[in-house]
């Protein structure tokens, strides 16, 4: 019988190997965030079906409606609210309403994704 | 084609069907995306680990590629396909790489696969949306991948204990 290519029971290498990977990924994440530190005024970029639609200032409270008539890929009208430098999807049509239940977000780079609508809003900033 | 290659082909075809079925069943029966987008158990990866244990690296890569391709027949060849293929490629290559180190068990390999599957997917999403900030979602995916990887490894281990002697 041929030698098994790897063990079926835990080995000490599992912990070492995984620790190395975790440290590497943490450093990579830190490096990317340091390299892309936001500077200047933040804004919200909106993408529908991977196409850039528009950007809106994060410092102006407003509600923006994206109409299904204009973007047929949407399952219904989507209302994006910007308030006190936070954003949320106020209204959308989808089976589980995940993105409207996500609530307010204010972290640059953390996307608000409405997958069934192919809609994404993300807070962005000019890079250093 | 001799008996062995017919036998191998038949077994791989059945494993592939099982992988596609598990992938589809999980999407329908265990919609873990409710916890957070992209978070899933990855039940089909149990079959991947079994293929890696029973066959060679090339077969493992070929099986994984076909599984992504066939699953996409159900889900479509849009964004999902690109994200899935990126996750599969990075995870598979990393698993093959660390397997050659010979210090990791099925648990380590499964965790590495799960984590790098998430890294590959996030990399592709970042590229598609042209936003490097997507990487900030990685910690959530890594923690969930770690747990999913352990569960998948345990399941694969138990299946392999039972089928190893029959198939070998």
Interface residues (C-beta under 8 A of the other chain):
Chain A: X1 X2 X4 X5 X6 X7 X8 X9 X10 X11 X12 X13 X14 X15 X16 X17 X18 X21 X22 X25 X28 X29 X32 X33 X36 X45 X47 X50 X96 X98 X107 X108 X109 X110 X111 X113 X115 X120 X122 X124
Chain B: X31 X33 X34 X37 X52 X53 X79 X98 X99 X101 X102 X103 X104 X105 X106 X107 X108 X109 X111 X112 X115 X119 X128 X129 X131 X132 X133 X134 X135 X136 X137 X138 X139 X142 X146 X157 X160 X161 X168
